[in-house]
Amino acid sequence: MEGILSLLKSRKFWLAMVGVIQTVIFNFIPDFPEAVWQTINALLLALIATYAWEDAAEKRGGTYIVDEEDKPE
């Protein structure tokens, strides 16, 4: 259960969900330019990669950017 809760708190997970949802929606709008939603997906991917890089650096460095009650012991 803890894994699901951490997933629901993940910025990367929610950005990926936004990307999937907007891709599905925009595929069903025939007049919507494909280049626009692909560009949005690329920006979301870059943001997810940035968050992943930040999380990895925090874990490697031993510092955490979280509330004190969420900090691992």
DRENTORVO-65831 format. One record per atom (N, C-alpha, C): residue in one letter; chain; atom name; x, y, z. Coordinates in Angstrom, 1 decimal. Example, Ala and Ser with C-alpha at 12.3 -4.5 7.8 and 13.67 -1.06 7.14 Angstrom:
! residues 2
{A,A,N,{13.2,-5.7,7.8}}
{A,A,CA,{12.3,-4.5,7.8}}
{A,A,C,{13.2,-3.3,7.8}}
{S,A,N,{12.8,-2.2,7.1}}
{S,A,CA,{13.7,-1.1,7.1}}
{S,A,C,{12.9,0.0,7.9}}
This chain:
! residues 73
{M,A,N,{0.8,-1.2,0.0}}
{M,A,CA,{0.0,0.0,0.0}}
{M,A,C,{0.9,1.3,0.0}}
{E,A,N,{2.0,1.2,0.6}}
{E,A,CA,{2.9,2.3,0.7}}
{E,A,C,{3.4,2.7,-0.7}}
{G,A,N,{3.6,1.7,-1.5}}
{G,A,CA,{4.1,2.0,-2.9}}
{G,A,C,{3.1,2.8,-3.7}}
{I,A,N,{1.8,2.4,-3.5}}
{I,A,CA,{0.7,3.1,-4.3}}
{I,A,C,{0.6,4.6,-3.8}}
{L,A,N,{0.7,4.7,-2.5}}
{L,A,CA,{0.7,6.1,-1.9}}
{L,A,C,{1.8,7.0,-2.4}}
{S,A,N,{3.0,6.4,-2.4}}
{S,A,CA,{4.1,7.2,-2.9}}
{S,A,C,{4.0,7.5,-4.4}}
{L,A,N,{3.4,6.6,-5.2}}
{L,A,CA,{3.1,6.8,-6.6}}
{L,A,C,{2.1,8.0,-6.7}}
{L,A,N,{1.1,8.0,-5.9}}
{L,A,CA,{0.1,9.1,-6.0}}
{L,A,C,{0.6,10.4,-5.6}}
{K,A,N,{1.7,10.5,-4.8}}
{K,A,CA,{2.4,11.7,-4.4}}
{K,A,C,{3.5,12.2,-5.4}}
{S,A,N,{3.8,11.3,-6.4}}
{S,A,CA,{4.9,11.6,-7.3}}
{S,A,C,{4.5,12.6,-8.4}}
{R,A,N,{5.4,13.6,-8.5}}
{R,A,CA,{5.2,14.6,-9.5}}
{R,A,C,{5.4,14.0,-10.9}}
{K,A,N,{6.3,13.1,-11.0}}
{K,A,CA,{6.6,12.4,-12.3}}
{K,A,C,{5.3,11.6,-12.8}}
{F,A,N,{4.7,10.9,-11.9}}
{F,A,CA,{3.5,10.1,-12.2}}
{F,A,C,{2.4,11.0,-12.7}}
{W,A,N,{2.1,12.1,-12.1}}
{W,A,CA,{1.0,13.0,-12.5}}
{W,A,C,{1.3,13.7,-13.8}}
{L,A,N,{2.6,14.1,-14.0}}
{L,A,CA,{2.9,14.7,-15.3}}
{L,A,C,{2.7,13.6,-16.4}}
{A,A,N,{3.1,12.4,-16.2}}
{A,A,CA,{2.9,11.4,-17.2}}
{A,A,C,{1.4,11.1,-17.5}}
{M,A,N,{0.6,11.2,-16.4}}
{M,A,CA,{-0.8,11.0,-16.6}}
{M,A,C,{-1.4,12.2,-17.4}}
{V,A,N,{-0.9,13.4,-17.2}}
{V,A,CA,{-1.4,14.5,-18.0}}
{V,A,C,{-1.0,14.3,-19.4}}
{G,A,N,{0.2,13.8,-19.7}}
{G,A,CA,{0.6,13.6,-21.1}}
{G,A,C,{-0.2,12.5,-21.8}}
{V,A,N,{-0.5,11.4,-21.1}}
{V,A,CA,{-1.3,10.4,-21.7}}
{V,A,C,{-2.8,10.9,-21.9}}
{I,A,N,{-3.3,11.6,-21.0}}
{I,A,CA,{-4.7,12.0,-21.1}}
{I,A,C,{-4.8,13.1,-22.3}}
{Q,A,N,{-3.9,14.0,-22.3}}
{Q,A,CA,{-4.0,15.0,-23.4}}
{Q,A,C,{-3.7,14.4,-24.7}}
{T,A,N,{-2.9,13.4,-24.8}}
{T,A,CA,{-2.6,12.7,-26.1}}
{T,A,C,{-3.9,12.0,-26.6}}
{V,A,N,{-4.6,11.3,-25.7}}
{V,A,CA,{-5.8,10.6,-26.1}}
{V,A,C,{-6.9,11.6,-26.5}}
{I,A,N,{-7.0,12.6,-25.7}}
{I,A,CA,{-8.1,13.6,-26.1}}
{I,A,C,{-7.8,14.3,-27.4}}
{F,A,N,{-6.5,14.7,-27.6}}
{F,A,CA,{-6.2,15.4,-28.8}}
{F,A,C,{-6.2,14.5,-30.1}}
{N,A,N,{-6.1,13.2,-29.9}}
{N,A,CA,{-6.2,12.3,-31.0}}
{N,A,C,{-7.6,12.2,-31.5}}
{F,A,N,{-8.6,12.4,-30.6}}
{F,A,CA,{-10.0,12.4,-31.0}}
{F,A,C,{-10.5,13.7,-31.5}}
{I,A,N,{-9.7,14.7,-31.5}}
{I,A,CA,{-10.1,16.0,-32.1}}
{I,A,C,{-9.4,16.1,-33.5}}
{P,A,N,{-10.2,15.9,-34.5}}
{P,A,CA,{-9.5,15.8,-35.9}}
{P,A,C,{-8.8,17.0,-36.4}}
{D,A,N,{-9.3,18.2,-36.0}}
{D,A,CA,{-8.7,19.4,-36.5}}
{D,A,C,{-7.5,19.9,-35.6}}
{F,A,N,{-7.3,19.3,-34.5}}
{F,A,CA,{-6.2,19.7,-33.6}}
{F,A,C,{-4.8,19.3,-34.3}}
{P,A,N,{-3.9,20.3,-34.4}}
{P,A,CA,{-2.6,20.0,-35.0}}
{P,A,C,{-1.8,19.0,-34.2}}
{E,A,N,{-1.3,18.0,-34.9}}
{E,A,CA,{-0.5,16.9,-34.3}}
{E,A,C,{0.8,17.5,-33.7}}
{A,A,N,{1.4,18.4,-34.3}}
{A,A,CA,{2.6,19.0,-33.9}}
{A,A,C,{2.4,19.7,-32.5}}
{V,A,N,{1.3,20.2,-32.2}}
{V,A,CA,{1.1,20.9,-30.9}}
{V,A,C,{1.1,19.9,-29.8}}
{W,A,N,{0.3,18.8,-29.9}}
{W,A,CA,{0.2,17.9,-28.8}}
{W,A,C,{1.5,17.1,-28.6}}
{Q,A,N,{2.2,16.9,-29.7}}
{Q,A,CA,{3.6,16.3,-29.6}}
{Q,A,C,{4.6,17.2,-28.9}}
{T,A,N,{4.4,18.5,-29.2}}
{T,A,CA,{5.3,19.4,-28.5}}
{T,A,C,{5.0,19.5,-27.0}}
{I,A,N,{3.7,19.4,-26.7}}
{I,A,CA,{3.4,19.4,-25.2}}
{I,A,C,{3.9,18.1,-24.6}}
{N,A,N,{3.8,17.0,-25.3}}
{N,A,CA,{4.4,15.7,-24.8}}
{N,A,C,{5.9,15.9,-24.6}}
{A,A,N,{6.6,16.5,-25.5}}
{A,A,CA,{8.0,16.7,-25.4}}
{A,A,C,{8.4,17.6,-24.2}}
{L,A,N,{7.6,18.6,-24.0}}
{L,A,CA,{7.9,19.5,-22.8}}
{L,A,C,{7.6,18.7,-21.5}}
{L,A,N,{6.5,17.9,-21.5}}
{L,A,CA,{6.3,17.1,-20.3}}
{L,A,C,{7.4,16.1,-20.0}}
{L,A,N,{7.9,15.5,-21.1}}
{L,A,CA,{9.0,14.6,-20.9}}
{L,A,C,{10.2,15.2,-20.4}}
{A,A,N,{10.5,16.4,-20.9}}
{A,A,CA,{11.7,17.2,-20.3}}
{A,A,C,{11.5,17.5,-18.9}}
{L,A,N,{10.3,17.9,-18.5}}
{L,A,CA,{10.0,18.2,-17.1}}
{L,A,C,{10.1,16.9,-16.2}}
{I,A,N,{9.6,15.8,-16.7}}
{I,A,CA,{9.7,14.6,-15.9}}
{I,A,C,{11.2,14.2,-15.8}}
{A,A,N,{12.0,14.3,-16.8}}
{A,A,CA,{13.4,14.0,-16.7}}
{A,A,C,{14.1,14.9,-15.8}}
{T,A,N,{13.7,16.2,-15.7}}
{T,A,CA,{14.3,17.1,-14.8}}
{T,A,C,{14.0,16.7,-13.3}}
{Y,A,N,{12.7,16.3,-13.1}}
{Y,A,CA,{12.4,15.9,-11.7}}
{Y,A,C,{13.1,14.6,-11.4}}
{A,A,N,{13.3,13.7,-12.3}}
{A,A,CA,{14.0,12.4,-12.0}}
{A,A,C,{15.4,12.7,-11.7}}
{W,A,N,{16.0,13.6,-12.4}}
{W,A,CA,{17.4,14.0,-12.2}}
{W,A,C,{17.6,14.6,-10.8}}
{E,A,N,{16.6,15.5,-10.5}}
{E,A,CA,{16.6,16.2,-9.1}}
{E,A,C,{16.5,15.1,-8.0}}
{D,A,N,{15.6,14.2,-8.2}}
{D,A,CA,{15.3,13.2,-7.2}}
{D,A,C,{16.6,12.3,-7.0}}
{A,A,N,{17.2,11.9,-8.1}}
{A,A,CA,{18.4,11.1,-8.0}}
{A,A,C,{19.6,11.9,-7.3}}
{A,A,N,{19.7,13.1,-7.6}}
{A,A,CA,{20.8,13.9,-7.0}}
{A,A,C,{20.5,14.1,-5.5}}
{E,A,N,{19.3,14.2,-5.1}}
{E,A,CA,{18.9,14.3,-3.7}}
{E,A,C,{19.3,13.0,-3.0}}
{K,A,N,{18.9,11.9,-3.6}}
{K,A,CA,{19.2,10.6,-2.9}}
{K,A,C,{20.7,10.3,-2.9}}
{R,A,N,{21.4,10.7,-3.9}}
{R,A,CA,{22.9,10.4,-3.9}}
{R,A,C,{23.6,11.4,-2.9}}
{G,A,N,{23.1,12.6,-2.8}}
{G,A,CA,{23.7,13.5,-1.9}}
{G,A,C,{23.3,13.4,-0.5}}
{G,A,N,{22.2,12.7,-0.2}}
{G,A,CA,{21.8,12.5,1.1}}
{G,A,C,{20.9,13.7,1.6}}
{T,A,N,{20.6,14.6,0.8}}
{T,A,CA,{19.7,15.7,1.2}}
{T,A,C,{18.4,15.5,0.6}}
{Y,A,N,{17.4,16.0,1.3}}
{Y,A,CA,{16.0,15.8,0.9}}
{Y,A,C,{15.3,17.1,0.9}}
{I,A,N,{14.5,17.3,-0.2}}
{I,A,CA,{13.6,18.5,-0.2}}
{I,A,C,{12.2,18.0,0.0}}
{V,A,N,{12.0,17.7,1.3}}
{V,A,CA,{10.6,17.2,1.7}}
{V,A,C,{10.4,17.8,3.1}}
{D,A,N,{9.1,17.7,3.5}}
{D,A,CA,{8.8,18.1,4.9}}
{D,A,C,{9.5,17.1,5.9}}
{E,A,N,{9.8,17.6,7.1}}
{E,A,CA,{10.5,16.8,8.1}}
{E,A,C,{9.7,15.6,8.4}}
{E,A,N,{8.4,15.6,8.4}}
{E,A,CA,{7.6,14.4,8.7}}
{E,A,C,{7.7,13.3,7.6}}
{D,A,N,{8.0,13.7,6.4}}
{D,A,CA,{8.1,12.8,5.2}}
{D,A,C,{9.5,12.3,5.0}}
{K,A,N,{10.5,12.9,5.8}}
{K,A,CA,{11.9,12.5,5.6}}
{K,A,C,{12.2,11.1,6.1}}
{P,A,N,{12.8,10.3,5.2}}
{P,A,CA,{13.1,8.9,5.7}}
{P,A,C,{14.2,8.9,6.8}}
{E,A,N,{14.1,7.9,7.6}}
{E,A,CA,{15.0,7.9,8.8}}
{E,A,C,{16.2,7.0,8.6}}
